[in-house]
Each structure stands twice: as C-alpha cells, then as structure tokens.
Amino acid sequence: MHVVLIEPEIPQNAGNIARTCAVTNTVLHLIKPLGFSVEDKYLKRAGLDYWNLLDIRYYENFQDFLSKNSEARLIMATTKAKKMYTDISYSEDDYFVFGKESAGIPEEILLQYPETSVRIPMLNAARSLNLSNSVAIMLYEGLRQQNFEGLLKEGQLHHHKW
C-alpha cells in the first residue's frame, strides 16, 4: 500500500507516519513543499531507527506525483467526504492521500475523486483528527482487509511462554 502526504507541515507527524509506513512495508510519498527539512531532528526522532526500512519518494508538486503514478487508485482522506473510510474495499495497491495539517486536501483536487473520498467519523464540533492518527486508522483498515498480508500477526514474550 501507499501513503501520500500533500505538503505536510509538522515534522513529528511525518516522522510518526514514516515509522508506521516502515513497520507495515508501506511506501511513503511526500509532495512538496514540505513544512520542514528532511534533516529535522524531530522528524528523525519520531521515526526512530526505522528509516532504513522505509521506501520514501519525493515529488515537486501534485502534478509531478500524478505524472509518476498515473495508474494509481487514490483514496482521498478528508473531513469533507460523504462516505466513511469503512465504506470502501481496498486493494494492496491503493494510495491513501492526506492533505497538510492546516488545510487538508485542496477542494480542487477532491472534486476529481468523489467516489474515493472518505472520512473518519468524529464529532461535528471537531475540526479534524491528528494527521498521523488518521493515517494509522485508514492504513490499518486497508491492511486488515488484505488480512495483514506479509505482516507478523503473532507476537512472542521475551522471557516467558504463553
């Protein structure tokens, strides 16, 4: 699966998302401009020591991303959608797209994807969830629908046996 961040602004969010992508073998796509340096200490700290497990790709803008991923099925995560994220069947090749923390995905982009724009339910009075939490919720629903293929499904105790 793929996670796409359009103009992410907060390094801690991007680092947390990078870590989630690394441990799930999910490709992370970052669309510029970024609100931080990829050398940022908060970004690196949030990603811990998982950077070597991460497939990360950078794009100059959304058009650059589209031109390099023209066959991608884009799932738009937005508070403006009519459907819930659980209303869609996901495939292993889907791209989960998230907008920047302060504004979300531009409406001009959303209008192109009415059938694959989805929302995570929340109170009407709330503006949005944290970006890294939203990514984890949606990505893990997609992975659950794929039966967590390729992921470790059973843990082990370090000093005892179950």
C-alpha positions in Angstrom: 0.0 0.0 0.0 1.0 3.6 -0.3 0.6 6.7 1.9 0.7 10.1 0.2 1.2 13.4 2.2 0.5 16.6 0.3 2.6 19.4 1.7 3.0 18.0 5.3 3.8 20.8 7.8 4.7 19.1 11.1 7.9 17.0 11.4 6.7 14.9 14.3 3.6 13.9 12.3 5.7 13.0 9.3 8.1 11.0 11.5 5.3 9.1 13.1 3.8 8.4 9.7 7.2 7.3 8.4 7.6 4.8 11.2 4.1 3.4 10.6 4.9 3.0 6.9 8.2 1.4 7.7 6.7 -1.3 10.0 3.9 -2.1 7.6 6.0 -2.1 4.4 4.1 0.8 3.0 5.6 3.3 0.5 5.6 6.9 1.7 5.2 9.6 -0.9 5.9 13.2 0.2 4.7 16.1 -2.0 6.5 19.4 -1.7 6.7 22.0 -0.4 7.4 20.3 3.0 7.0 22.4 6.1 10.3 21.1 7.5 13.7 19.8 6.5 14.1 16.1 6.0 17.1 16.5 8.2 14.9 17.8 11.1 15.7 16.3 14.4 12.0 15.9 15.4 11.3 14.1 12.1 14.2 11.7 12.7 13.4 11.2 16.4 9.7 10.3 15.6 10.8 7.8 13.0 13.3 6.2 15.5 15.6 3.7 13.9 13.2 2.6 11.2 14.4 4.9 8.4 16.4 2.1 6.7 13.1 0.1 6.4 11.3 2.9 4.6 10.7 3.4 0.9 10.2 7.1 0.7 9.7 9.1 -2.5 9.5 12.9 -3.1 7.6 15.0 -5.6 7.8 18.7 -6.6 4.0 19.1 -6.6 0.8 17.1 -7.0 1.0 17.1 -10.8 4.5 15.6 -10.6 3.1 12.9 -8.3 0.2 12.2 -10.8 2.6 12.0 -13.7 4.8 9.4 -12.0 1.8 7.4 -10.6 -0.7 7.7 -13.4 -2.3 4.3 -12.8 -2.7 4.8 -9.0 -6.1 4.5 -7.3 -6.2 7.5 -5.0 -8.2 7.3 -1.8 -8.7 10.8 -0.5 -8.9 11.2 3.3 -10.9 14.3 4.0 -13.4 15.6 6.6 -15.5 16.8 3.6 -16.3 13.4 2.2 -19.8 11.9 2.3 -18.5 8.3 2.7 -16.8 6.7 5.7 -13.4 5.1 5.3 -15.0 1.7 6.1 -17.4 2.0 3.1 -14.7 1.2 0.6 -13.0 -2.1 -0.3 -9.3 -1.5 -0.5 -6.6 -3.2 -2.6 -3.0 -3.8 -1.9 -2.0 -1.2 -4.5 -4.2 1.7 -3.2 -2.8 5.1 -2.4 -4.1 6.8 0.8 -3.8 10.6 0.2 -3.8 13.1 3.1 -3.5 16.9 3.0 -1.5 19.3 5.1 -2.4 19.6 8.7 -3.7 23.2 8.5 -5.9 22.9 5.4 -6.4 19.3 4.3 -6.5 18.3 0.6 -7.4 21.3 -1.7 -11.0 21.1 -2.8 -10.0 21.4 -6.4 -8.2 18.0 -6.1 -11.1 16.5 -4.1 -13.6 17.3 -6.8 -11.8 14.9 -9.1 -12.2 12.0 -6.7 -15.8 11.9 -5.4 -16.1 8.1 -5.3 -12.9 7.6 -3.4 -13.1 10.5 -1.0 -13.6 9.1 2.5 -13.8 10.5 6.1 -13.2 9.1 9.6 -16.3 9.7 11.7 -15.9 12.2 14.6 -18.0 14.8 16.4 -19.4 17.6 14.3 -17.8 20.2 16.6 -14.3 18.7 16.0 -12.3 20.1 13.1 -10.1 17.0 12.4 -8.0 14.2 13.9 -4.2 14.3 14.2 -2.7 13.5 10.8 -0.6 10.6 12.0 -3.6 9.1 13.8 -5.7 9.4 10.6 -3.0 7.7 8.5 -2.8 4.8 11.0 -6.6 4.4 11.2 -7.0 4.2 7.4 -3.9 2.3 6.6 -4.7 -0.4 9.1 -8.2 -0.8 7.8 -6.7 -1.3 4.3 -4.2 -3.8 5.7 -7.0 -5.6 7.7 -8.9 -6.0 4.5 -5.8 -7.6 3.0 -5.6 -9.9 6.0 -2.3 -8.1 7.1 -0.5 -9.9 4.3 3.2 -10.1 4.9 3.0 -8.7 8.4 3.8 -10.6 11.7 0.4 -11.5 13.2 1.5 -13.3 16.3 3.9 -11.9 19.0 6.1 -13.7 21.4 7.0 -13.0 25.0 10.7 -12.2 25.6 11.2 -14.0 29.0 8.2 -16.4 29.2 6.0 -18.6 27.1 2.3 -18.1 26.6 
